[in-house]
């Protein structure tokens, strides 16, 4: 599965969340990571992130694409992160 | 098509970019918007955003899902934006 993770967490927890996410996904832009994961790895990622955030203050969204066959990515401006082509 | 837009732009241009994006998409989280768009609307959105950013400094990514049939969204923590279910 292909996972896009976007987070909006308190400044004091940004580094922890980012470091956790980076173990599983590729950083593409401020607060955005993406990558191919197994179901098991995705579950591990979520479990680790849960421990790092305050659910009453922070917000993390995962978009899970079961297939990237119908998905494209377009970038405008600077391509900041490591590149990983969807299509 | 379903579009997810994530932006990472200079603070001085955040409001302009956000206001432009909001005309077409629903705000879901800091720097993230999403929504269903026609091809024509998507082209208009891109044209407007292009005028608002500095391409050598800012970065905007559009994920375009031709179908949301194989897509899920999971939210951890606060659900900040207006809700629009993918699945």
N, CA and C atoms of all chains as a GROMACS GRO file, in nm:
protein
  522
    1UNK      N    1   0.083  -0.118   0.000
    1UNK     CA    2   0.000   0.000   0.000
    1UNK      C    3   0.088   0.125   0.000
    2UNK      N    4   0.035   0.230  -0.060
    2UNK     CA    5   0.109   0.355  -0.065
    2UNK      C    6   0.044   0.449   0.037
    3UNK      N    7   0.127   0.507   0.124
    3UNK     CA    8   0.074   0.589   0.232
    3UNK      C    9   0.126   0.733   0.221
    4UNK      N   10   0.034   0.827   0.233
    4UNK     CA   11   0.071   0.968   0.244
    4UNK      C   12   0.035   1.011   0.387
    5UNK      N   13   0.131   1.064   0.458
    5UNK     CA   14   0.106   1.107   0.595
    5UNK      C   15   0.126   1.258   0.606
    6UNK      N   16   0.027   1.326   0.658
    6UNK     CA   17   0.039   1.470   0.682
    6UNK      C   18   0.010   1.495   0.829
    7UNK      N   19   0.095   1.574   0.893
    7UNK     CA   20   0.076   1.597   1.036
    7UNK      C   21   0.072   1.745   1.068
    8UNK      N   22  -0.002   1.774   1.172
    8UNK     CA   23  -0.019   1.911   1.220
    8UNK      C   24  -0.014   1.898   1.371
    9UNK      N   25   0.107   1.903   1.425
    9UNK     CA   26   0.123   1.878   1.568
    9UNK      C   27   0.190   1.998   1.635
   10UNK      N   28   0.175   2.005   1.764
   10UNK     CA   29   0.238   2.113   1.842
   10UNK      C   30   0.388   2.115   1.819
   11UNK      N   31   0.442   2.236   1.809
   11UNK     CA   32   0.584   2.255   1.778
   11UNK      C   33   0.674   2.169   1.867
   12UNK      N   34   0.636   2.152   1.991
   12UNK     CA   35   0.719   2.077   2.086
   12UNK      C   36   0.727   1.928   2.051
   13UNK      N   37   0.636   1.881   1.966
   13UNK     CA   38   0.636   1.739   1.931
   13UNK      C   39   0.672   1.712   1.785
   14UNK      N   40   0.697   1.818   1.710
   14UNK     CA   41   0.724   1.802   1.567
   14UNK      C   42   0.843   1.709   1.540
   15UNK      N   43   0.952   1.731   1.611
   15UNK     CA   44   1.073   1.652   1.585
   15UNK      C   45   1.050   1.504   1.613
   16UNK      N   46   0.984   1.475   1.723
   16UNK     CA   47   0.956   1.335   1.758
   16UNK      C   48   0.869   1.268   1.652
   17UNK      N   49   0.765   1.338   1.610
   17UNK     CA   50   0.674   1.280   1.511
   17UNK      C   51   0.746   1.263   1.377
   18UNK      N   52   0.822   1.364   1.339
   18UNK     CA   53   0.895   1.357   1.213
   18UNK      C   54   0.996   1.242   1.215
   19UNK      N   55   1.070   1.229   1.323
   19UNK     CA   56   1.169   1.121   1.330
   19UNK      C   57   1.105   0.983   1.326
   20UNK      N   58   0.991   0.970   1.390
   20UNK     CA   59   0.918   0.844   1.385
   20UNK      C   60   0.872   0.813   1.242
   21UNK      N   61   0.812   0.911   1.180
   21UNK     CA   62   0.760   0.893   1.045
   21UNK      C   63   0.871   0.860   0.945
   22UNK      N   64   0.984   0.924   0.965
   22UNK     CA   65   1.098   0.904   0.874
   22UNK      C   66   1.152   0.763   0.875
   23UNK      N   67   1.128   0.690   0.982
   23UNK     CA   68   1.173   0.551   0.987
   23UNK      C   69   1.098   0.465   0.886
   24UNK      N   70   0.979   0.512   0.848
   24UNK     CA   71   0.893   0.431   0.762
   24UNK      C   72   0.869   0.493   0.624
   25UNK      N   73   0.874   0.626   0.620
   25UNK     CA   74   0.832   0.696   0.497
   25UNK      C   75   0.939   0.795   0.452
   26UNK      N   76   0.924   0.843   0.332
   26UNK     CA   77   1.015   0.943   0.277
   26UNK      C   78   0.956   1.083   0.295
   27UNK      N   79   1.038   1.171   0.340
   27UNK     CA   80   0.995   1.309   0.361
   27UNK      C   81   0.981   1.375   0.224
   28UNK      N   82   0.869   1.440   0.200
   28UNK     CA   83   0.853   1.509   0.071
   28UNK      C   84   0.840   1.659   0.083
   29UNK      N   85   0.792   1.702   0.198
   29UNK     CA   86   0.768   1.846   0.215
   29UNK      C   87   0.739   1.869   0.362
   30UNK      N   88   0.750   1.992   0.406
   30UNK     CA   89   0.715   2.025   0.544
   30UNK      C   90   0.583   1.957   0.585
   31UNK      N   91   0.589   1.872   0.686
   31UNK     CA   92   0.471   1.804   0.740
   31UNK      C   93   0.412   1.695   0.650
   32UNK      N   94   0.480   1.657   0.546
   32UNK     CA   95   0.427   1.555   0.454
   32UNK      C   96   0.532   1.449   0.426
   33UNK      N   97   0.493   1.324   0.442
   33UNK     CA   98   0.580   1.212   0.406
   33UNK      C   99   0.498   1.112   0.327
   34UNK      N  100   0.565   1.028   0.251
   34UNK     CA  101   0.492   0.928   0.175
   34UNK      C  102   0.582   0.808   0.150
   35UNK      N  103   0.520   0.698   0.115
   35UNK     CA  104   0.600   0.581   0.082
   35UNK      C  105   0.517   0.455   0.075
   36UNK      N  106   0.581   0.352   0.026
   36UNK     CA  107   0.520   0.220   0.012
   36UNK      C  108   0.541   0.144   0.143
   37UNK      N  109   0.436   0.091   0.200
   37UNK     CA  110   0.446   0.018   0.326
   37UNK      C  111   0.368  -0.112   0.319
   38UNK      N  112   0.412  -0.211   0.394
   38UNK     CA  113   0.329  -0.330   0.414
   38UNK      C  114   0.223  -0.294   0.518
   39UNK      N  115   0.119  -0.374   0.526
   39UNK     CA  116   0.016  -0.352   0.628
   39UNK      C  117   0.079  -0.354   0.767
   40UNK      N  118   0.171  -0.446   0.789
   40UNK     CA  119   0.234  -0.460   0.921
   40UNK      C  120   0.313  -0.335   0.958
   41UNK      N  121   0.387  -0.283   0.862
   41UNK     CA  122   0.467  -0.162   0.888
   41UNK      C  123   0.376  -0.042   0.913
   42UNK      N  124   0.267  -0.037   0.840
   42UNK     CA  125   0.172   0.072   0.859
   42UNK      C  126   0.114   0.069   1.001
   43UNK      N  127   0.082  -0.050   1.047
   43UNK     CA  128   0.030  -0.063   1.183
   43UNK      C  129   0.134  -0.020   1.286
   44UNK      N  130   0.259  -0.057   1.260
   44UNK     CA  131   0.368  -0.018   1.351
   44UNK      C  132   0.386   0.135   1.353
   45UNK      N  133   0.382   0.192   1.235
   45UNK     CA  134   0.394   0.338   1.224
   45UNK      C  135   0.286   0.407   1.306
   46UNK      N  136   0.162   0.362   1.288
   46UNK     CA  137   0.051   0.424   1.361
   46UNK      C  138   0.067   0.408   1.512
   47UNK      N  139   0.110   0.289   1.554
   47UNK     CA  140   0.128   0.264   1.697
   47UNK      C  141   0.235   0.357   1.755
   48UNK      N  142   0.341   0.377   1.680
   48UNK     CA  143   0.448   0.464   1.729
   48UNK      C  144   0.405   0.611   1.732
   49UNK      N  145   0.334   0.652   1.627
   49UNK     CA  146   0.289   0.792   1.621
   49UNK      C  147   0.190   0.820   1.735
   50UNK      N  148   0.104   0.724   1.762
   50UNK     CA  149   0.007   0.741   1.870
   50UNK      C  150   0.075   0.776   2.001
   51UNK      N  151   0.188   0.714   2.024
   51UNK     CA  152   0.260   0.739   2.150
   51UNK      C  153   0.324   0.878   2.154
   52UNK      N  154   0.348   0.936   2.037
   52UNK     CA  155   0.420   1.062   2.030
   52UNK      C  156   0.329   1.185   2.031
   53UNK      N  157   0.203   1.167   1.996
   53UNK     CA  158   0.115   1.285   1.986
   53UNK      C  159   0.022   1.300   2.105
   54UNK      N  160  -0.032   1.419   2.118
   54UNK     CA  161  -0.140   1.444   2.214
   54UNK      C  162  -0.268   1.450   2.130
   55UNK      N  163  -0.351   1.347   2.139
   55UNK     CA  164  -0.467   1.339   2.049
   55UNK      C  165  -0.567   1.454   2.064
   56UNK      N  166  -0.565   1.521   2.177
   56UNK     CA  167  -0.659   1.633   2.195
   56UNK      C  168  -0.606   1.763   2.133
   57UNK      N  169  -0.480   1.763   2.091
   57UNK     CA  170  -0.420   1.885   2.034
   57UNK      C  171  -0.369   1.865   1.892
   58UNK      N  172  -0.316   1.748   1.867
   58UNK     CA  173  -0.248   1.723   1.740
   58UNK      C  174  -0.339   1.652   1.641
   59UNK      N  175  -0.300   1.658   1.516
   59UNK     CA  176  -0.378   1.591   1.413
   59UNK      C  177  -0.283   1.526   1.312
   60UNK      N  178  -0.308   1.401   1.282
   60UNK     CA  179  -0.228   1.330   1.182
   60UNK      C  180  -0.324   1.260   1.088
   61UNK      N  181  -0.303   1.279   0.959
   61UNK     CA  182  -0.390   1.213   0.860
   61UNK      C  183  -0.306   1.119   0.775
   62UNK      N  184  -0.357   1.000   0.756
   62UNK     CA  185  -0.297   0.904   0.664
   62UNK      C  186  -0.392   0.882   0.547
   63UNK      N  187  -0.342   0.902   0.428
   63UNK     CA  188  -0.417   0.862   0.309
   63UNK      C  189  -0.358   0.730   0.264
   64UNK      N  190  -0.440   0.631   0.253
   64UNK     CA  191  -0.392   0.498   0.217
   64UNK      C  192  -0.443   0.464   0.078
   65UNK      N  193  -0.351   0.450  -0.014
   65UNK     CA  194  -0.388   0.415  -0.150
   65UNK      C  195  -0.357   0.268  -0.172
   66UNK      N  196  -0.461   0.192  -0.192
   66UNK     CA  197  -0.442   0.047  -0.212
   66UNK      C  198  -0.372   0.021  -0.345
   67UNK      N  199  -0.394   0.110  -0.437
   67UNK     CA  200  -0.321   0.103  -0.563
   67UNK      C  201  -0.287   0.245  -0.606
   68UNK      N  202  -0.173   0.261  -0.667
   68UNK     CA  203  -0.138   0.395  -0.715
   68UNK      C  204  -0.166   0.406  -0.865
   69UNK      N  205  -0.238   0.307  -0.915
   69UNK     CA  206  -0.265   0.299  -1.058
   69UNK      C  207  -0.341   0.420  -1.111
   70UNK      N  208  -0.428   0.476  -1.028
   70UNK     CA  209  -0.510   0.588  -1.072
   70UNK      C  210  -0.467   0.718  -1.006
   71UNK      N  211  -0.342   0.720  -0.963
   71UNK     CA  212  -0.295   0.834  -0.885
   71UNK      C  213  -0.178   0.903  -0.954
   72UNK      N  214  -0.179   1.033  -0.950
   72UNK     CA  215  -0.067   1.110  -1.002
   72UNK      C  216  -0.024   1.210  -0.895
   73UNK      N  217   0.096   1.258  -0.909
   73UNK     CA  218   0.141   1.365  -0.822
   73UNK      C  219   0.198   1.476  -0.907
   74UNK      N  220   0.154   1.596  -0.881
   74UNK     CA  221   0.210   1.711  -0.952
   74UNK      C  222   0.273   1.805  -0.851
   75UNK      N  223   0.392   1.850  -0.881
   75UNK     CA  224   0.460   1.941  -0.791
   75UNK      C  225   0.478   2.077  -0.858
   76UNK      N  226   0.442   2.181  -0.786
   76UNK     CA  227   0.466   2.316  -0.833
   76UNK      C  228   0.573   2.377  -0.744
   77UNK      N  229   0.666   2.446  -0.801
   77UNK     CA  230   0.771   2.509  -0.722
   77UNK      C  231   0.882   2.412  -0.689
   78UNK      N  232   0.943   2.434  -0.573
   78UNK     CA  233   1.059   2.355  -0.531
   78UNK      C  234   1.020   2.211  -0.502
   79UNK      N  235   1.099   2.117  -0.551
   79UNK     CA  236   1.081   1.978  -0.513
   79UNK      C  237   1.174   1.956  -0.395
   80UNK      N  238   1.116   1.955  -0.274
   80UNK     CA  239   1.199   1.959  -0.155
   80UNK      C  240   1.248   1.823  -0.109
   81UNK      N  241   1.164   1.725  -0.116
   81UNK     CA  242   1.202   1.596  -0.058
   81UNK      C  243   1.270   1.503  -0.157
   82UNK      N  244   1.306   1.386  -0.107
   82UNK     CA  245   1.359   1.282  -0.195
   82UNK      C  246   1.250   1.242  -0.292
   83UNK      N  247   1.285   1.208  -0.410
   83UNK     CA  248   1.187   1.182  -0.511
   83UNK      C  249   1.144   1.036  -0.513
   84UNK      N  250   1.016   1.017  -0.520
   84UNK     CA  251   0.965   0.882  -0.540
   84UNK      C  252   0.843   0.893  -0.630
   85UNK      N  253   0.854   0.843  -0.747
   85UNK     CA  254   0.748   0.861  -0.845
   85UNK      C  255   0.631   0.770  -0.815
   86UNK      N  256   0.514   0.826  -0.821
   86UNK     CA  257   0.393   0.743  -0.812
   86UNK      C  258   0.363   0.688  -0.950
   87UNK      N  259   0.354   0.777  -1.045
   87UNK     CA  260   0.333   0.731  -1.184
   87UNK      C  261   0.447   0.787  -1.266
   88UNK      N  262  -1.237   1.399  -1.038
   88UNK     CA  263  -1.113   1.359  -0.972
   88UNK      C  264  -1.109   1.413  -0.831
   89UNK      N  265  -1.039   1.338  -0.745
   89UNK     CA  266  -1.025   1.381  -0.607
   89UNK      C  267  -0.884   1.436  -0.591
   90UNK      N  268  -0.872   1.556  -0.535
   90UNK     CA  269  -0.742   1.622  -0.526
   90UNK      C  270  -0.704   1.648  -0.380
   91UNK      N  271  -0.582   1.611  -0.345
   91UNK     CA  272  -0.526   1.648  -0.215
   91UNK      C  273  -0.415   1.748  -0.244
   92UNK      N  274  -0.424   1.863  -0.181
   92UNK     CA  275  -0.322   1.967  -0.202
   92UNK      C  276  -0.248   1.993  -0.072
   93UNK      N  277  -0.116   1.984  -0.076
   93UNK     CA  278  -0.036   2.018   0.042
   93UNK      C  279   0.062   2.127   0.001
   94UNK      N  280   0.072   2.231   0.083
   94UNK     CA  281   0.162   2.340   0.046
   94UNK      C  282   0.260   2.371   0.157
   95UNK      N  283   0.374   2.419   0.116
   95UNK     CA  284   0.482   2.457   0.206
   95UNK      C  285   0.539   2.586   0.146
   96UNK      N  286   0.478   2.696   0.185
   96UNK     CA  287   0.516   2.824   0.124
   96UNK      C  288   0.562   2.922   0.230
   97UNK      N  289   0.634   3.022   0.187
   97UNK     CA  290   0.683   3.125   0.277
   97UNK      C  291   0.566   3.189   0.354
   98UNK      N  292   0.589   3.215   0.480
   98UNK     CA  293   0.486   3.270   0.570
   98UNK      C  294   0.412   3.389   0.507
   99UNK      N  295   0.486   3.471   0.433
   99UNK     CA  296   0.426   3.592   0.376
   99UNK      C  297   0.323   3.561   0.267
  100UNK      N  298   0.326   3.436   0.216
  100UNK     CA  299   0.232   3.402   0.109
  100UNK      C  300   0.127   3.298   0.150
  101UNK      N  301   0.135   3.255   0.276
  101UNK     CA  302   0.044   3.149   0.322
  101UNK      C  303  -0.102   3.188   0.304
  102UNK      N  304  -0.138   3.308   0.348
  102UNK     CA  305  -0.279   3.349   0.343
  102UNK      C  306  -0.331   3.353   0.200
  103UNK      N  307  -0.251   3.407   0.110
  103UNK     CA  308  -0.292   3.414  -0.030
  103UNK      C  309  -0.314   3.274  -0.089
  104UNK      N  310  -0.220   3.186  -0.062
  104UNK     CA  311  -0.230   3.050  -0.117
  104UNK      C  312  -0.350   2.978  -0.056
  105UNK      N  313  -0.364   2.993   0.075
  105UNK     CA  314  -0.476   2.927   0.143
  105UNK      C  315  -0.610   2.978   0.090
  106UNK      N  316  -0.622   3.108   0.077
  106UNK     CA  317  -0.749   3.164   0.028
  106UNK      C  318  -0.781   3.118  -0.114
  107UNK      N  319  -0.679   3.109  -0.197
  107UNK     CA  320  -0.699   3.059  -0.333
  107UNK      C  321  -0.745   2.913  -0.330
  108UNK      N  322  -0.676   2.833  -0.252
  108UNK     CA  323  -0.708   2.690  -0.246
  108UNK      C  324  -0.849   2.667  -0.192
  109UNK      N  325  -0.886   2.749  -0.095
  109UNK     CA  326  -1.017   2.735  -0.031
  109UNK      C  327  -1.134   2.759  -0.126
  110UNK      N  328  -1.109   2.832  -0.233
  110UNK     CA  329  -1.216   2.854  -0.331
  110UNK      C  330  -1.253   2.724  -0.402
  111UNK      N  331  -1.160   2.630  -0.403
  111UNK     CA  332  -1.180   2.506  -0.480
  111UNK      C  333  -1.189   2.381  -0.393
  112UNK      N  334  -1.122   2.386  -0.277
  112UNK     CA  335  -1.107   2.265  -0.196
  112UNK      C  336  -1.149   2.290  -0.051
  113UNK      N  337  -1.165   2.182   0.022
  113UNK     CA  338  -1.198   2.193   0.164
  113UNK      C  339  -1.071   2.182   0.249
  114UNK      N  340  -1.061   2.269   0.343
  114UNK     CA  341  -0.947   2.269   0.434
  114UNK      C  342  -0.960   2.151   0.528
  115UNK      N  343  -0.855   2.070   0.541
  115UNK     CA  344  -0.863   1.958   0.636
  115UNK      C  345  -0.765   1.968   0.750
  116UNK      N  346  -0.658   2.038   0.730
  116UNK     CA  347  -0.554   2.046   0.832
  116UNK      C  348  -0.456   2.155   0.789
  117UNK      N  349  -0.376   2.201   0.881
  117UNK     CA  350  -0.273   2.299   0.848
  117UNK      C  351  -0.199   2.258   0.719
  118UNK      N  352  -0.205   2.343   0.617
  118UNK     CA  353  -0.135   2.319   0.489
  118UNK      C  354  -0.192   2.208   0.403
  119UNK      N  355  -0.308   2.156   0.436
  119UNK     CA  356  -0.367   2.046   0.359
  119UNK      C  357  -0.512   2.075   0.325
  120UNK      N  358  -0.545   2.061   0.198
  120UNK     CA  359  -0.684   2.073   0.155
  120UNK      C  360  -0.715   1.958   0.062
  121UNK      N  361  -0.843   1.928   0.046
  121UNK     CA  362  -0.880   1.819  -0.042
  121UNK      C  363  -1.019   1.841  -0.096
  122UNK      N  364  -1.051   1.774  -0.203
  122UNK     CA  365  -1.186   1.784  -0.255
  122UNK      C  366  -1.200   1.728  -0.394
  123UNK      N  367  -1.323   1.717  -0.435
  123UNK     CA  368  -1.358   1.666  -0.567
  123UNK      C  369  -1.358   1.784  -0.665
  124UNK      N  370  -1.288   1.770  -0.774
  124UNK     CA  371  -1.279   1.878  -0.873
  124UNK      C  372  -1.297   1.822  -1.013
  125UNK      N  373  -1.350   1.904  -1.100
  125UNK     CA  374  -1.346   1.870  -1.242
  125UNK      C  375  -1.206   1.901  -1.294
  126UNK      N  376  -1.173   1.845  -1.409
  126UNK     CA  377  -1.043   1.875  -1.469
  126UNK      C  378  -1.026   2.026  -1.491
  127UNK      N  379  -1.135   2.089  -1.535
  127UNK     CA  380  -1.129   2.233  -1.563
  127UNK      C  381  -1.101   2.314  -1.436
  128UNK      N  382  -1.167   2.278  -1.329
  128UNK     CA  383  -1.146   2.348  -1.202
  128UNK      C  384  -1.004   2.325  -1.151
  129UNK      N  385  -0.956   2.206  -1.169
  129UNK     CA  386  -0.820   2.175  -1.125
  129UNK      C  387  -0.718   2.261  -1.201
  130UNK      N  388  -0.740   2.276  -1.329
  130UNK     CA  389  -0.650   2.360  -1.409
  130UNK      C  390  -0.657   2.506  -1.363
  131UNK      N  391  -0.778   2.551  -1.330
  131UNK     CA  392  -0.793   2.688  -1.281
  131UNK      C  393  -0.722   2.706  -1.147
  132UNK      N  394  -0.739   2.609  -1.060
  132UNK     CA  395  -0.673   2.614  -0.929
  132UNK      C  396  -0.522   2.625  -0.946
  133UNK      N  397  -0.466   2.540  -1.032
  133UNK     CA  398  -0.321   2.542  -1.053
  133UNK      C  399  -0.274   2.677  -1.110
  134UNK      N  400  -0.353   2.728  -1.204
  134UNK     CA  401  -0.316   2.857  -1.265
  134UNK      C  402  -0.316   2.968  -1.160
  135UNK      N  403  -0.414   2.965  -1.073
  135UNK     CA  404  -0.422   3.069  -0.968
  135UNK      C  405  -0.310   3.054  -0.867
  136UNK      N  406  -0.282   2.931  -0.828
  136UNK     CA  407  -0.176   2.908  -0.728
  136UNK      C  408  -0.040   2.950  -0.786
  137UNK      N  409  -0.019   2.920  -0.913
  137UNK     CA  410   0.107   2.958  -0.978
  137UNK      C  411   0.135   3.106  -0.964
  138UNK      N  412   0.028   3.184  -0.974
  138UNK     CA  413   0.046   3.330  -0.963
  138UNK      C  414   0.078   3.375  -0.821
  139UNK      N  415   0.041   3.293  -0.724
  139UNK     CA  416   0.057   3.334  -0.584
  139UNK      C  417   0.190   3.291  -0.521
  140UNK      N  418   0.256   3.191  -0.579
  140UNK     CA  419   0.378   3.140  -0.516
  140UNK      C  420   0.505   3.190  -0.585
  141UNK      N  421   0.615   3.177  -0.512
  141UNK     CA  422   0.747   3.198  -0.572
  141UNK      C  423   0.805   3.060  -0.596
  142UNK      N  424   0.811   3.015  -0.720
  142UNK     CA  425   0.849   2.876  -0.746
  142UNK      C  426   0.989   2.840  -0.699
  143UNK      N  427   1.075   2.939  -0.680
  143UNK     CA  428   1.211   2.908  -0.634
  143UNK      C  429   1.218   2.891  -0.482
  144UNK      N  430   1.110   2.924  -0.412
  144UNK     CA  431   1.109   2.915  -0.265
  144UNK      C  432   1.000   2.823  -0.212
  145UNK      N  433   0.885   2.826  -0.277
  145UNK     CA  434   0.768   2.756  -0.225
  145UNK      C  435   0.751   2.621  -0.292
  146UNK      N  436   0.673   2.538  -0.228
  146UNK     CA  437   0.646   2.405  -0.284
  146UNK      C  438   0.499   2.370  -0.262
  147UNK      N  439   0.435   2.325  -0.367
  147UNK     CA  440   0.295   2.282  -0.359
  147UNK      C  441   0.285   2.147  -0.427
  148UNK      N  442   0.223   2.052  -0.360
  148UNK     CA  443   0.206   1.919  -0.420
  148UNK      C  444   0.057   1.890  -0.434
  149UNK      N  445   0.020   1.839  -0.549
  149UNK     CA  446  -0.116   1.792  -0.572
  149UNK      C  447  -0.112   1.641  -0.592
  150UNK      N  448  -0.187   1.570  -0.514
  150UNK     CA  449  -0.209   1.427  -0.538
  150UNK      C  450  -0.343   1.417  -0.608
  151UNK      N  451  -0.344   1.357  -0.723
  151UNK     CA  452  -0.467   1.348  -0.801
  151UNK      C  453  -0.511   1.203  -0.805
  152UNK      N  454  -0.624   1.177  -0.746
  152UNK     CA  455  -0.676   1.040  -0.745
  152UNK      C  456  -0.789   1.032  -0.848
  153UNK      N  457  -0.764   0.955  -0.951
  153UNK     CA  458  -0.866   0.943  -1.056
  153UNK      C  459  -0.989   0.870  -1.003
  154UNK      N  460  -0.967   0.785  -0.906
  154UNK     CA  461  -1.079   0.721  -0.838
  154UNK      C  462  -1.044   0.711  -0.690
  155UNK      N  463  -1.142   0.723  -0.605
  155UNK     CA  464  -1.114   0.708  -0.461
  155UNK      C  465  -1.155   0.568  -0.415
  156UNK      N  466  -1.181   0.485  -0.510
  156UNK     CA  467  -1.229   0.350  -0.482
  156UNK      C  468  -1.131   0.268  -0.397
  157UNK      N  469  -1.003   0.292  -0.418
  157UNK     CA  470  -0.902   0.214  -0.346
  157UNK      C  471  -0.833   0.298  -0.241
  158UNK      N  472  -0.898   0.404  -0.200
  158UNK     CA  473  -0.835   0.499  -0.109
  158UNK      C  474  -0.910   0.508   0.022
  159UNK      N  475  -0.837   0.517   0.129
  159UNK     CA  476  -0.896   0.539   0.260
  159UNK      C  477  -0.826   0.657   0.325
  160UNK      N  478  -0.891   0.714   0.423
  160UNK     CA  479  -0.826   0.817   0.502
  160UNK      C  480  -0.843   0.782   0.649
  161UNK      N  481  -0.735   0.784   0.722
  161UNK     CA  482  -0.742   0.760   0.866
  161UNK      C  483  -0.692   0.884   0.937
  162UNK      N  484  -0.764   0.926   1.038
  162UNK     CA  485  -0.722   1.044   1.114
  162UNK      C  486  -0.690   1.004   1.257
  163UNK      N  487  -0.575   1.050   1.305
  163UNK     CA  488  -0.540   1.030   1.445
  163UNK      C  489  -0.542   1.167   1.512
  164UNK      N  490  -0.599   1.173   1.630
  164UNK     CA  491  -0.602   1.300   1.702
  164UNK      C  492  -0.720   1.384   1.657
  165UNK      N  493  -0.701   1.513   1.664
  165UNK     CA  494  -0.809   1.608   1.634
  165UNK      C  495  -0.846   1.604   1.487
  166UNK      N  496  -0.973   1.602   1.459
  166UNK     CA  497  -1.021   1.617   1.323
  166UNK      C  498  -1.048   1.766   1.306
  167UNK      N  499  -0.955   1.835   1.238
  167UNK     CA  500  -0.962   1.980   1.239
  167UNK      C  501  -1.052   2.040   1.131
  168UNK      N  502  -1.048   1.986   1.015
  168UNK     CA  503  -1.119   2.050   0.904
  168UNK      C  504  -1.261   2.001   0.889
  169UNK      N  505  -1.328   2.056   0.790
  169UNK     CA  506  -1.461   2.008   0.756
  169UNK      C  507  -1.449   1.866   0.706
  170UNK      N  508  -1.544   1.786   0.732
  170UNK     CA  509  -1.532   1.645   0.702
  170UNK      C  510  -1.584   1.613   0.563
  171UNK      N  511  -1.507   1.534   0.494
  171UNK     CA  512  -1.554   1.482   0.366
  171UNK      C  513  -1.500   1.342   0.353
  172UNK      N  514  -1.587   1.248   0.357
  172UNK     CA  515  -1.545   1.108   0.360
  172UNK      C  516  -1.499   1.063   0.223
  173UNK      N  517  -1.388   0.996   0.218
  173UNK     CA  518  -1.345   0.933   0.095
  173UNK      C  519  -1.414   0.799   0.084
  174UNK      N  520  -1.401   0.721   0.188
  174UNK     CA  521  -1.472   0.593   0.189
  174UNK      C  522  -1.560   0.590   0.312
   0.00000   0.00000   0.00000
